[in-house]
Structure formats: C-alpha cells, structure tokens
C-alpha cells in the first residue's frame, strides 16, 4: 500500500462534478499537495475507472463504483484511507401513507447499509 505522500506524487485523475475531492482528501490526510487540483477531468466515475485502468493516473472514487474493475484485477486500491463524504441519501415518503412495497424496500435498504463498511 502507498501512503498519502506517495499518492501526491502520482498523476491525479479528477472527477468534474467533485472538483475539490483530491484537495479535500489530501487535507484530511494532513498532506500538502500543490497539484491536488491538476490533472485530466472526467465527467463520469466509469470514465475515471477506465483511465486509471489504462495507467493514466490514480482515481479517487467510491469503492462500490469500481468493484467490477477491482474484481477483475484491472484496478487496485493503492491507499486504504477513505474520505468521508459530505453528502447523504434519504428515503422520503408522503406522511401518513404506508405502502408494503415501500416498507419492504426500506427494510432491505437498512440491511444493506448495515452490511456496508463505512469509512473509519
């Protein structure tokens, strides 16, 4: 595994909808990285995964979006230091309306969330 200092020396692949991600990650790791905002930008995480698999640089992306590439050995995790996201997902329904299908989905969603390891 590589340290955050090692990662700072690599070409950094950027995700265009999260332009500050690398800067935030290096800041959270306590590493100065003057080139944190430099590097090619890609619109989709799938494009980041392809670019990283082709050796164009290192990508900062949710593991769940790279599981297939990781499983095939096309990508590897170089630094096991995730950045806790500032965004969240919420399941909302109209008040006072109980639907069995929604309840079943909620139960499944909670089970999946409990099984998924989070950062830290």
Backbone as XML, in Angstrom:
<?xml version="1.0"?>
<chain id="A" units="angstrom">
  <residue number="1" name="UNK">
    <atom name="N" x="0.838" y="-1.197" z="0.000"/>
    <atom name="CA" x="0.000" y="0.000" z="0.000"/>
    <atom name="C" x="0.875" y="1.250" z="0.000"/>
  </residue>
  <residue number="2" name="UNK">
    <atom name="N" x="0.342" y="2.280" z="-0.558"/>
    <atom name="CA" x="1.060" y="3.545" z="-0.657"/>
    <atom name="C" x="0.554" y="4.503" z="0.413"/>
  </residue>
  <residue number="3" name="UNK">
    <atom name="N" x="1.386" y="5.446" z="0.783"/>
    <atom name="CA" x="0.982" y="6.470" z="1.740"/>
    <atom name="C" x="0.343" y="7.627" z="0.977"/>
  </residue>
  <residue number="4" name="UNK">
    <atom name="N" x="-0.399" y="8.490" z="1.679"/>
    <atom name="CA" x="-0.924" y="9.684" z="1.015"/>
    <atom name="C" x="0.182" y="10.537" z="0.390"/>
  </residue>
  <residue number="5" name="UNK">
    <atom name="N" x="1.372" y="10.570" z="1.006"/>
    <atom name="CA" x="2.501" y="11.306" z="0.418"/>
    <atom name="C" x="2.891" y="10.702" z="-0.932"/>
  </residue>
  <residue number="6" name="UNK">
    <atom name="N" x="2.891" y="9.372" z="-1.010"/>
    <atom name="CA" x="3.191" y="8.693" z="-2.275"/>
    <atom name="C" x="2.157" y="9.051" z="-3.344"/>
  </residue>
  <residue number="7" name="UNK">
    <atom name="N" x="0.889" y="9.027" z="-2.949"/>
    <atom name="CA" x="-0.200" y="9.316" z="-3.889"/>
    <atom name="C" x="-0.064" y="10.728" z="-4.455"/>
  </residue>
  <residue number="8" name="UNK">
    <atom name="N" x="0.396" y="11.670" z="-3.632"/>
    <atom name="CA" x="0.551" y="13.063" z="-4.079"/>
    <atom name="C" x="1.531" y="13.195" z="-5.237"/>
  </residue>
  <residue number="9" name="UNK">
    <atom name="N" x="2.399" y="12.217" z="-5.413"/>
    <atom name="CA" x="3.393" y="12.265" z="-6.490"/>
    <atom name="C" x="2.870" y="11.683" z="-7.805"/>
  </residue>
  <residue number="10" name="UNK">
    <atom name="N" x="1.715" y="11.058" z="-7.771"/>
    <atom name="CA" x="1.162" y="10.402" z="-8.956"/>
    <atom name="C" x="0.294" y="11.365" z="-9.767"/>
  </residue>
  <residue number="11" name="UNK">
    <atom name="N" x="0.060" y="11.064" z="-11.055"/>
    <atom name="CA" x="-0.911" y="11.853" z="-11.818"/>
    <atom name="C" x="-2.302" y="11.643" z="-11.206"/>
  </residue>
  <residue number="12" name="UNK">
    <atom name="N" x="-2.985" y="12.725" z="-10.900"/>
    <atom name="CA" x="-4.281" y="12.659" z="-10.228"/>
    <atom name="C" x="-5.405" y="12.840" z="-11.243"/>
  </residue>
  <residue number="13" name="UNK">
    <atom name="N" x="-6.241" y="11.840" z="-11.368"/>
    <atom name="CA" x="-7.390" y="11.911" z="-12.264"/>
    <atom name="C" x="-8.531" y="12.583" z="-11.511"/>
  </residue>
  <residue number="14" name="UNK">
    <atom name="N" x="-9.143" y="13.572" z="-12.119"/>
    <atom name="CA" x="-10.159" y="14.394" z="-11.465"/>
    <atom name="C" x="-11.560" y="14.000" z="-11.927"/>
  </residue>
  <residue number="15" name="UNK">
    <atom name="N" x="-12.531" y="14.145" z="-11.028"/>
    <atom name="CA" x="-13.936" y="13.917" z="-11.352"/>
    <atom name="C" x="-14.587" y="15.290" z="-11.437"/>
  </residue>
  <residue number="16" name="UNK">
    <atom name="N" x="-15.146" y="15.637" z="-12.583"/>
    <atom name="CA" x="-15.587" y="17.011" z="-12.821"/>
    <atom name="C" x="-16.707" y="17.480" z="-11.899"/>
  </residue>
  <residue number="17" name="UNK">
    <atom name="N" x="-17.544" y="16.582" z="-11.406"/>
    <atom name="CA" x="-18.612" y="17.019" z="-10.506"/>
    <atom name="C" x="-18.150" y="17.120" z="-9.054"/>
  </residue>
  <residue number="18" name="UNK">
    <atom name="N" x="-16.923" y="16.710" z="-8.789"/>
    <atom name="CA" x="-16.333" y="16.826" z="-7.452"/>
    <atom name="C" x="-14.932" y="17.429" z="-7.591"/>
  </residue>
  <residue number="19" name="UNK">
    <atom name="N" x="-14.873" y="18.688" z="-8.045"/>
    <atom name="CA" x="-13.580" y="19.297" z="-8.381"/>
    <atom name="C" x="-12.633" y="19.477" z="-7.202"/>
  </residue>
  <residue number="20" name="UNK">
    <atom name="N" x="-13.139" y="19.465" z="-5.991"/>
    <atom name="CA" x="-12.302" y="19.675" z="-4.806"/>
    <atom name="C" x="-11.941" y="18.371" z="-4.093"/>
  </residue>
  <residue number="21" name="UNK">
    <atom name="N" x="-12.340" y="17.239" z="-4.638"/>
    <atom name="CA" x="-12.191" y="15.962" z="-3.931"/>
    <atom name="C" x="-10.750" y="15.660" z="-3.539"/>
  </residue>
  <residue number="22" name="UNK">
    <atom name="N" x="-9.822" y="15.785" z="-4.474"/>
    <atom name="CA" x="-8.428" y="15.483" z="-4.141"/>
    <atom name="C" x="-7.887" y="16.456" z="-3.101"/>
  </residue>
  <residue number="23" name="UNK">
    <atom name="N" x="-8.190" y="17.733" z="-3.249"/>
    <atom name="CA" x="-7.715" y="18.715" z="-2.270"/>
    <atom name="C" x="-8.244" y="18.365" z="-0.883"/>
  </residue>
  <residue number="24" name="UNK">
    <atom name="N" x="-9.530" y="18.023" z="-0.787"/>
    <atom name="CA" x="-10.134" y="17.654" z="0.493"/>
    <atom name="C" x="-9.500" y="16.386" z="1.055"/>
  </residue>
  <residue number="25" name="UNK">
    <atom name="N" x="-9.234" y="15.423" z="0.188"/>
    <atom name="CA" x="-8.633" y="14.173" z="0.650"/>
    <atom name="C" x="-7.239" y="14.423" z="1.211"/>
  </residue>
  <residue number="26" name="UNK">
    <atom name="N" x="-6.407" y="15.154" z="0.463"/>
    <atom name="CA" x="-5.055" y="15.430" z="0.952"/>
    <atom name="C" x="-5.098" y="16.248" z="2.240"/>
  </residue>
  <residue number="27" name="UNK">
    <atom name="N" x="-6.010" y="17.196" z="2.320"/>
    <atom name="CA" x="-6.156" y="17.994" z="3.543"/>
    <atom name="C" x="-6.521" y="17.096" z="4.723"/>
  </residue>
  <residue number="28" name="UNK">
    <atom name="N" x="-7.459" y="16.170" z="4.518"/>
    <atom name="CA" x="-7.865" y="15.241" z="5.580"/>
    <atom name="C" x="-6.720" y="14.319" z="5.988"/>
  </residue>
  <residue number="29" name="UNK">
    <atom name="N" x="-5.816" y="14.033" z="5.060"/>
    <atom name="CA" x="-4.664" y="13.170" z="5.336"/>
    <atom name="C" x="-3.493" y="13.945" z="5.930"/>
  </residue>
  <residue number="30" name="UNK">
    <atom name="N" x="-3.608" y="15.283" z="5.976"/>
    <atom name="CA" x="-2.524" y="16.103" z="6.506"/>
    <atom name="C" x="-1.327" y="16.194" z="5.575"/>
  </residue>
  <residue number="31" name="UNK">
    <atom name="N" x="-1.590" y="16.141" z="4.278"/>
    <atom name="CA" x="-0.524" y="16.151" z="3.277"/>
    <atom name="C" x="-0.656" y="17.387" z="2.396"/>
  </residue>
  <residue number="32" name="UNK">
    <atom name="N" x="0.453" y="18.076" z="2.192"/>
    <atom name="CA" x="0.458" y="19.182" z="1.237"/>
    <atom name="C" x="0.586" y="18.608" z="-0.155"/>
  </residue>
  <residue number="33" name="UNK">
    <atom name="N" x="-0.306" y="19.015" z="-1.024"/>
    <atom name="CA" x="-0.300" y="18.506" z="-2.401"/>
    <atom name="C" x="-0.603" y="19.663" z="-3.342"/>
  </residue>
  <residue number="34" name="UNK">
    <atom name="N" x="0.420" y="20.383" z="-3.769"/>
    <atom name="CA" x="0.203" y="21.541" z="-4.630"/>
    <atom name="C" x="-0.503" y="21.205" z="-5.946"/>
  </residue>
  <residue number="35" name="UNK">
    <atom name="N" x="-0.394" y="19.956" z="-6.391"/>
    <atom name="CA" x="-1.013" y="19.567" z="-7.662"/>
    <atom name="C" x="-2.377" y="18.892" z="-7.463"/>
  </residue>
  <residue number="36" name="UNK">
    <atom name="N" x="-2.987" y="19.067" z="-6.300"/>
    <atom name="CA" x="-4.238" y="18.373" z="-5.990"/>
    <atom name="C" x="-5.368" y="18.710" z="-6.961"/>
  </residue>
  <residue number="37" name="UNK">
    <atom name="N" x="-5.348" y="19.889" z="-7.533"/>
    <atom name="CA" x="-6.418" y="20.283" z="-8.449"/>
    <atom name="C" x="-6.021" y="20.125" z="-9.911"/>
  </residue>
  <residue number="38" name="UNK">
    <atom name="N" x="-4.809" y="19.648" z="-10.153"/>
    <atom name="CA" x="-4.330" y="19.467" z="-11.527"/>
    <atom name="C" x="-4.628" y="18.056" z="-12.006"/>
  </residue>
  <residue number="39" name="UNK">
    <atom name="N" x="-4.675" y="17.891" z="-13.285"/>
    <atom name="CA" x="-4.884" y="16.570" z="-13.868"/>
    <atom name="C" x="-6.110" y="16.546" z="-14.748"/>
  </residue>
  <residue number="40" name="UNK">
    <atom name="N" x="-6.197" y="15.544" z="-15.606"/>
    <atom name="CA" x="-7.337" y="15.454" z="-16.514"/>
    <atom name="C" x="-8.639" y="15.240" z="-15.752"/>
  </residue>
  <residue number="41" name="UNK">
    <atom name="N" x="-9.706" y="15.844" z="-16.271"/>
    <atom name="CA" x="-11.032" y="15.752" z="-15.638"/>
    <atom name="C" x="-11.942" y="14.849" z="-16.459"/>
  </residue>
  <residue number="42" name="UNK">
    <atom name="N" x="-12.721" y="14.056" z="-15.739"/>
    <atom name="CA" x="-13.663" y="13.137" z="-16.376"/>
    <atom name="C" x="-15.046" y="13.378" z="-15.791"/>
  </residue>
  <residue number="43" name="UNK">
    <atom name="N" x="-16.039" y="13.256" z="-16.635"/>
    <atom name="CA" x="-17.416" y="13.532" z="-16.240"/>
    <atom name="C" x="-18.008" y="12.421" z="-15.369"/>
  </residue>
  <residue number="44" name="UNK">
    <atom name="N" x="-17.668" y="11.177" z="-15.675"/>
    <atom name="CA" x="-18.277" y="10.032" z="-15.003"/>
    <atom name="C" x="-17.240" y="9.214" z="-14.241"/>
  </residue>
  <residue number="45" name="UNK">
    <atom name="N" x="-17.675" y="8.599" z="-13.141"/>
    <atom name="CA" x="-16.776" y="7.716" z="-12.400"/>
    <atom name="C" x="-16.330" y="6.544" z="-13.271"/>
  </residue>
  <residue number="46" name="UNK">
    <atom name="N" x="-17.211" y="6.072" z="-14.147"/>
    <atom name="CA" x="-16.823" y="4.965" z="-15.026"/>
    <atom name="C" x="-15.665" y="5.373" z="-15.932"/>
  </residue>
  <residue number="47" name="UNK">
    <atom name="N" x="-15.632" y="6.625" z="-16.347"/>
    <atom name="CA" x="-14.528" y="7.120" z="-17.172"/>
    <atom name="C" x="-13.242" y="7.200" z="-16.347"/>
  </residue>
  <residue number="48" name="UNK">
    <atom name="N" x="-13.368" y="7.582" z="-15.083"/>
    <atom name="CA" x="-12.208" y="7.600" z="-14.184"/>
    <atom name="C" x="-11.624" y="6.200" z="-14.049"/>
  </residue>
  <residue number="49" name="UNK">
    <atom name="N" x="-12.505" y="5.223" z="-13.859"/>
    <atom name="CA" x="-12.047" y="3.840" z="-13.686"/>
    <atom name="C" x="-11.304" y="3.356" z="-14.929"/>
  </residue>
  <residue number="50" name="UNK">
    <atom name="N" x="-11.827" y="3.666" z="-16.104"/>
    <atom name="CA" x="-11.164" y="3.253" z="-17.346"/>
    <atom name="C" x="-9.805" y="3.934" z="-17.471"/>
  </residue>
  <residue number="51" name="UNK">
    <atom name="N" x="-9.759" y="5.236" z="-17.202"/>
    <atom name="CA" x="-8.489" y="5.969" z="-17.301"/>
    <atom name="C" x="-7.456" y="5.401" z="-16.329"/>
  </residue>
  <residue number="52" name="UNK">
    <atom name="N" x="-7.880" y="5.118" z="-15.103"/>
    <atom name="CA" x="-6.952" y="4.552" z="-14.119"/>
    <atom name="C" x="-6.490" y="3.160" z="-14.556"/>
  </residue>
  <residue number="53" name="UNK">
    <atom name="N" x="-7.408" y="2.357" z="-15.065"/>
    <atom name="CA" x="-7.059" y="1.005" z="-15.519"/>
    <atom name="C" x="-6.088" y="1.044" z="-16.699"/>
  </residue>
  <residue number="54" name="UNK">
    <atom name="N" x="-6.134" y="2.114" z="-17.471"/>
    <atom name="CA" x="-5.224" y="2.267" z="-18.609"/>
    <atom name="C" x="-3.883" y="2.878" z="-18.201"/>
  </residue>
  <residue number="55" name="UNK">
    <atom name="N" x="-3.706" y="3.115" z="-16.900"/>
    <atom name="CA" x="-2.430" y="3.619" z="-16.405"/>
    <atom name="C" x="-2.231" y="5.114" z="-16.540"/>
  </residue>
  <residue number="56" name="UNK">
    <atom name="N" x="-3.326" y="5.854" z="-16.697"/>
    <atom name="CA" x="-3.214" y="7.301" z="-16.882"/>
    <atom name="C" x="-3.048" y="8.065" z="-15.575"/>
  </residue>
  <residue number="57" name="UNK">
    <atom name="N" x="-3.282" y="7.404" z="-14.452"/>
    <atom name="CA" x="-3.151" y="8.062" z="-13.162"/>
    <atom name="C" x="-3.935" y="7.319" z="-12.105"/>
  </residue>
  <residue number="58" name="UNK">
    <atom name="N" x="-4.113" y="7.992" z="-10.985"/>
    <atom name="CA" x="-4.823" y="7.416" z="-9.849"/>
    <atom name="C" x="-6.145" y="8.162" z="-9.678"/>
  </residue>
  <residue number="59" name="UNK">
    <atom name="N" x="-7.203" y="7.411" z="-9.355"/>
    <atom name="CA" x="-8.541" y="7.982" z="-9.218"/>
    <atom name="C" x="-8.996" y="7.905" z="-7.770"/>
  </residue>
  <residue number="60" name="UNK">
    <atom name="N" x="-9.717" y="8.911" z="-7.348"/>
    <atom name="CA" x="-10.341" y="8.943" z="-6.025"/>
    <atom name="C" x="-11.831" y="8.741" z="-6.262"/>
  </residue>
  <residue number="61" name="UNK">
    <atom name="N" x="-12.321" y="7.557" z="-5.895"/>
    <atom name="CA" x="-13.716" y="7.252" z="-6.187"/>
    <atom name="C" x="-14.268" y="6.241" z="-5.194"/>
  </residue>
  <residue number="62" name="UNK">
    <atom name="N" x="-15.589" y="6.204" z="-5.045"/>
    <atom name="CA" x="-16.187" y="5.219" z="-4.145"/>
    <atom name="C" x="-15.860" y="3.799" z="-4.602"/>
  </residue>
  <residue number="63" name="UNK">
    <atom name="N" x="-15.469" y="2.974" z="-3.652"/>
    <atom name="CA" x="-15.108" y="1.584" z="-3.964"/>
    <atom name="C" x="-16.246" y="0.867" z="-4.678"/>
  </residue>
  <residue number="64" name="UNK">
    <atom name="N" x="-17.475" y="1.118" z="-4.257"/>
    <atom name="CA" x="-18.609" y="0.402" z="-4.856"/>
    <atom name="C" x="-18.724" y="0.665" z="-6.352"/>
  </residue>
  <residue number="65" name="UNK">
    <atom name="N" x="-18.192" y="1.780" z="-6.825"/>
    <atom name="CA" x="-18.260" y="2.097" z="-8.248"/>
    <atom name="C" x="-17.097" y="1.499" z="-9.037"/>
  </residue>
  <residue number="66" name="UNK">
    <atom name="N" x="-16.198" y="0.837" z="-8.346"/>
    <atom name="CA" x="-15.059" y="0.204" z="-9.022"/>
    <atom name="C" x="-14.967" y="-1.281" z="-8.691"/>
  </residue>
  <residue number="67" name="UNK">
    <atom name="N" x="-16.002" y="-1.842" z="-8.075"/>
    <atom name="CA" x="-15.959" y="-3.249" z="-7.655"/>
    <atom name="C" x="-15.672" y="-4.192" z="-8.815"/>
  </residue>
  <residue number="68" name="UNK">
    <atom name="N" x="-16.294" y="-3.962" z="-9.962"/>
    <atom name="CA" x="-16.078" y="-4.865" z="-11.101"/>
    <atom name="C" x="-14.619" y="-4.838" z="-11.539"/>
  </residue>
  <residue number="69" name="UNK">
    <atom name="N" x="-14.054" y="-3.637" z="-11.674"/>
    <atom name="CA" x="-12.658" y="-3.498" z="-12.099"/>
    <atom name="C" x="-11.703" y="-4.069" z="-11.061"/>
  </residue>
  <residue number="70" name="UNK">
    <atom name="N" x="-12.014" y="-3.870" z="-9.784"/>
    <atom name="CA" x="-11.192" y="-4.434" z="-8.712"/>
    <atom name="C" x="-11.246" y="-5.958" z="-8.762"/>
  </residue>
  <residue number="71" name="UNK">
    <atom name="N" x="-12.444" y="-6.495" z="-8.957"/>
    <atom name="CA" x="-12.620" y="-7.943" z="-9.021"/>
    <atom name="C" x="-11.886" y="-8.591" z="-10.184"/>
  </residue>
  <residue number="72" name="UNK">
    <atom name="N" x="-11.809" y="-7.877" z="-11.295"/>
    <atom name="CA" x="-11.109" y="-8.400" z="-12.476"/>
    <atom name="C" x="-9.607" y="-8.140" z="-12.424"/>
  </residue>
  <residue number="73" name="UNK">
    <atom name="N" x="-9.160" y="-7.437" z="-11.393"/>
    <atom name="CA" x="-7.738" y="-7.135" z="-11.278"/>
    <atom name="C" x="-7.270" y="-5.993" z="-12.162"/>
  </residue>
  <residue number="74" name="UNK">
    <atom name="N" x="-8.200" y="-5.250" z="-12.736"/>
    <atom name="CA" x="-7.849" y="-4.111" z="-13.588"/>
    <atom name="C" x="-7.430" y="-2.896" z="-12.768"/>
  </residue>
  <residue number="75" name="UNK">
    <atom name="N" x="-7.957" y="-2.811" z="-11.558"/>
    <atom name="CA" x="-7.616" y="-1.729" z="-10.632"/>
    <atom name="C" x="-7.211" y="-2.332" z="-9.301"/>
  </residue>
  <residue number="76" name="UNK">
    <atom name="N" x="-6.482" y="-1.552" z="-8.525"/>
    <atom name="CA" x="-6.158" y="-1.946" z="-7.163"/>
    <atom name="C" x="-6.283" y="-0.722" z="-6.264"/>
  </residue>
  <residue number="77" name="UNK">
    <atom name="N" x="-6.579" y="-0.962" z="-5.010"/>
    <atom name="CA" x="-6.627" y="0.115" z="-4.029"/>
    <atom name="C" x="-5.185" y="0.391" z="-3.629"/>
  </residue>
  <residue number="78" name="UNK">
    <atom name="N" x="-4.711" y="1.604" z="-3.887"/>
    <atom name="CA" x="-3.313" y="1.911" z="-3.574"/>
    <atom name="C" x="-3.155" y="2.517" z="-2.184"/>
  </residue>
  <residue number="79" name="UNK">
    <atom name="N" x="-4.226" y="3.072" z="-1.642"/>
    <atom name="CA" x="-4.152" y="3.689" z="-0.313"/>
    <atom name="C" x="-5.506" y="3.529" z="0.359"/>
  </residue>
  <residue number="80" name="UNK">
    <atom name="N" x="-5.540" y="2.770" z="1.424"/>
    <atom name="CA" x="-6.787" y="2.451" z="2.118"/>
    <atom name="C" x="-7.124" y="3.537" z="3.138"/>
  </residue>
  <residue number="81" name="UNK">
    <atom name="N" x="-7.321" y="4.755" z="2.672"/>
    <atom name="CA" x="-7.635" y="5.884" z="3.551"/>
    <atom name="C" x="-8.808" y="6.656" z="2.956"/>
  </residue>
  <residue number="82" name="UNK">
    <atom name="N" x="-10.044" y="6.191" z="3.156"/>
    <atom name="CA" x="-11.197" y="6.835" z="2.525"/>
    <atom name="C" x="-11.478" y="8.224" z="3.084"/>
  </residue>
  <residue number="83" name="UNK">
    <atom name="N" x="-12.154" y="9.009" z="2.284"/>
    <atom name="CA" x="-12.603" y="10.340" z="2.689"/>
    <atom name="C" x="-14.093" y="10.253" z="2.945"/>
  </residue>
  <residue number="84" name="UNK">
    <atom name="N" x="-14.492" y="10.617" z="4.126"/>
    <atom name="CA" x="-15.916" y="10.588" z="4.457"/>
    <atom name="C" x="-16.627" y="11.662" z="3.644"/>
  </residue>
  <residue number="85" name="UNK">
    <atom name="N" x="-17.650" y="11.252" z="2.935"/>
    <atom name="CA" x="-18.409" y="12.173" z="2.089"/>
    <atom name="C" x="-19.223" y="13.161" z="2.903"/>
  </residue>
  <residue number="86" name="UNK">
    <atom name="N" x="-19.534" y="14.260" z="2.275"/>
    <atom name="CA" x="-20.343" y="15.290" z="2.924"/>
    <atom name="C" x="-21.784" y="15.242" z="2.433"/>
  </residue>
  <residue number="87" name="UNK">
    <atom name="N" x="-22.065" y="14.283" z="1.601"/>
    <atom name="CA" x="-23.402" y="14.158" z="1.041"/>
    <atom name="C" x="-24.097" y="12.963" z="1.666"/>
  </residue>
  <residue number="88" name="UNK">
    <atom name="N" x="-25.397" y="12.913" z="1.517"/>
    <atom name="CA" x="-26.148" y="11.794" z="2.053"/>
    <atom name="C" x="-27.310" y="11.436" z="1.148"/>
  </residue>
  <residue number="89" name="UNK">
    <atom name="N" x="-27.873" y="10.292" z="1.406"/>
    <atom name="CA" x="-29.054" y="9.839" z="0.687"/>
    <atom name="C" x="-30.169" y="9.657" z="1.704"/>
  </residue>
  <residue number="90" name="UNK">
    <atom name="N" x="-31.380" y="9.982" z="1.288"/>
    <atom name="CA" x="-32.521" y="9.904" z="2.184"/>
    <atom name="C" x="-33.679" y="9.221" z="1.472"/>
  </residue>
  <residue number="91" name="UNK">
    <atom name="N" x="-34.369" y="8.368" z="2.185"/>
    <atom name="CA" x="-35.585" y="7.754" z="1.673"/>
    <atom name="C" x="-36.742" y="8.540" z="2.271"/>
  </residue>
  <residue number="92" name="UNK">
    <atom name="N" x="-37.511" y="9.200" z="1.437"/>
    <atom name="CA" x="-38.637" y="10.002" z="1.916"/>
    <atom name="C" x="-39.919" y="9.518" z="1.251"/>
  </residue>
  <residue number="93" name="UNK">
    <atom name="N" x="-40.986" y="9.551" z="2.022"/>
    <atom name="CA" x="-42.295" y="9.156" z="1.512"/>
    <atom name="C" x="-43.330" y="10.148" z="2.029"/>
  </residue>
  <residue number="94" name="UNK">
    <atom name="N" x="-44.474" y="10.210" z="1.387"/>
    <atom name="CA" x="-45.526" y="11.102" z="1.889"/>
    <atom name="C" x="-45.959" y="10.682" z="3.296"/>
  </residue>
  <residue number="95" name="UNK">
    <atom name="N" x="-46.192" y="11.656" z="4.135"/>
    <atom name="CA" x="-46.595" y="11.386" z="5.517"/>
    <atom name="C" x="-47.964" y="10.706" z="5.551"/>
  </residue>
  <residue number="96" name="UNK">
    <atom name="N" x="-48.087" y="9.708" z="6.396"/>
    <atom name="CA" x="-49.361" y="9.040" z="6.604"/>
    <atom name="C" x="-49.725" y="7.988" z="5.569"/>
  </residue>
  <residue number="97" name="UNK">
    <atom name="N" x="-48.864" y="7.760" z="4.600"/>
    <atom name="CA" x="-49.154" y="6.738" z="3.588"/>
    <atom name="C" x="-48.190" y="5.575" z="3.790"/>
  </residue>
  <residue number="98" name="UNK">
    <atom name="N" x="-48.735" y="4.424" z="4.155"/>
    <atom name="CA" x="-47.918" y="3.228" z="4.368"/>
    <atom name="C" x="-48.160" y="2.261" z="3.222"/>
  </residue>
  <residue number="99" name="UNK">
    <atom name="N" x="-47.123" y="1.963" z="2.469"/>
    <atom name="CA" x="-47.223" y="1.002" z="1.368"/>
    <atom name="C" x="-46.302" y="-0.172" z="1.678"/>
  </residue>
  <residue number="100" name="UNK">
    <atom name="N" x="-46.822" y="-1.400" z="1.570"/>
    <atom name="CA" x="-45.996" y="-2.576" z="1.866"/>
    <atom name="C" x="-44.707" y="-2.626" z="1.045"/>
  </residue>
  <residue number="101" name="UNK">
    <atom name="N" x="-44.776" y="-2.270" z="-0.223"/>
    <atom name="CA" x="-43.576" y="-2.323" z="-1.069"/>
    <atom name="C" x="-42.524" y="-1.335" z="-0.579"/>
  </residue>
  <residue number="102" name="UNK">
    <atom name="N" x="-42.964" y="-0.164" z="-0.142"/>
    <atom name="CA" x="-42.019" y="0.835" z="0.365"/>
    <atom name="C" x="-41.410" y="0.351" z="1.675"/>
  </residue>
  <residue number="103" name="UNK">
    <atom name="N" x="-42.236" y="-0.261" z="2.526"/>
    <atom name="CA" x="-41.723" y="-0.811" z="3.778"/>
    <atom name="C" x="-40.703" y="-1.912" z="3.541"/>
  </residue>
  <residue number="104" name="UNK">
    <atom name="N" x="-40.976" y="-2.767" z="2.565"/>
    <atom name="CA" x="-40.030" y="-3.842" z="2.234"/>
    <atom name="C" x="-38.726" y="-3.263" z="1.695"/>
  </residue>
  <residue number="105" name="UNK">
    <atom name="N" x="-38.848" y="-2.250" z="0.848"/>
    <atom name="CA" x="-37.643" y="-1.615" z="0.301"/>
    <atom name="C" x="-36.843" y="-0.953" z="1.411"/>
  </residue>
  <residue number="106" name="UNK">
    <atom name="N" x="-37.530" y="-0.285" z="2.329"/>
    <atom name="CA" x="-36.845" y="0.357" z="3.454"/>
    <atom name="C" x="-36.087" y="-0.678" z="4.274"/>
  </residue>
  <residue number="107" name="UNK">
    <atom name="N" x="-36.724" y="-1.804" z="4.563"/>
    <atom name="CA" x="-36.060" y="-2.862" z="5.318"/>
    <atom name="C" x="-34.821" y="-3.381" z="4.613"/>
  </residue>
  <residue number="108" name="UNK">
    <atom name="N" x="-34.950" y="-3.600" z="3.298"/>
    <atom name="CA" x="-33.800" y="-4.066" z="2.516"/>
    <atom name="C" x="-32.687" y="-3.032" z="2.535"/>
  </residue>
  <residue number="109" name="UNK">
    <atom name="N" x="-33.049" y="-1.766" z="2.375"/>
    <atom name="CA" x="-32.064" y="-0.686" z="2.342"/>
    <atom name="C" x="-31.304" y="-0.594" z="3.667"/>
  </residue>
  <residue number="110" name="UNK">
    <atom name="N" x="-32.014" y="-0.691" z="4.769"/>
    <atom name="CA" x="-31.373" y="-0.649" z="6.087"/>
    <atom name="C" x="-30.421" y="-1.834" z="6.245"/>
  </residue>
  <residue number="111" name="UNK">
    <atom name="N" x="-30.847" y="-3.020" z="5.820"/>
    <atom name="CA" x="-29.982" y="-4.204" z="5.898"/>
    <atom name="C" x="-28.707" y="-4.006" z="5.092"/>
  </residue>
  <residue number="112" name="UNK">
    <atom name="N" x="-28.848" y="-3.490" z="3.874"/>
    <atom name="CA" x="-27.673" y="-3.250" z="3.032"/>
    <atom name="C" x="-26.741" y="-2.222" z="3.659"/>
  </residue>
  <residue number="113" name="UNK">
    <atom name="N" x="-27.309" y="-1.170" z="4.221"/>
    <atom name="CA" x="-26.489" y="-0.129" z="4.855"/>
    <atom name="C" x="-25.729" y="-0.691" z="6.051"/>
  </residue>
  <residue number="114" name="UNK">
    <atom name="N" x="-26.350" y="-1.579" z="6.812"/>
    <atom name="CA" x="-25.688" y="-2.167" z="7.973"/>
    <atom name="C" x="-24.558" y="-3.113" z="7.556"/>
  </residue>
  <residue number="115" name="UNK">
    <atom name="N" x="-24.673" y="-3.724" z="6.386"/>
    <atom name="CA" x="-23.649" y="-4.650" z="5.891"/>
    <atom name="C" x="-22.460" y="-3.936" z="5.258"/>
  </residue>
  <residue number="116" name="UNK">
    <atom name="N" x="-22.679" y="-2.715" z="4.821"/>
    <atom name="CA" x="-21.647" y="-1.988" z="4.084"/>
    <atom name="C" x="-20.707" y="-1.288" z="5.049"/>
  </residue>
  <residue number="117" name="UNK">
    <atom name="N" x="-19.422" y="-1.635" z="5.004"/>
    <atom name="CA" x="-18.481" y="-0.956" z="5.895"/>
    <atom name="C" x="-18.317" y="0.501" z="5.478"/>
  </residue>
  <residue number="118" name="UNK">
    <atom name="N" x="-18.323" y="1.368" z="6.447"/>
    <atom name="CA" x="-18.125" y="2.788" z="6.178"/>
    <atom name="C" x="-16.702" y="3.196" z="6.496"/>
  </residue>
  <residue number="119" name="UNK">
    <atom name="N" x="-16.353" y="4.425" z="6.157"/>
    <atom name="CA" x="-15.007" y="4.902" z="6.475"/>
    <atom name="C" x="-14.786" y="4.964" z="7.978"/>
  </residue>
  <residue number="120" name="UNK">
    <atom name="N" x="-13.593" y="4.655" z="8.377"/>
    <atom name="CA" x="-13.240" y="4.737" z="9.796"/>
    <atom name="C" x="-13.880" y="3.645" z="10.526"/>
  </residue>
</chain>
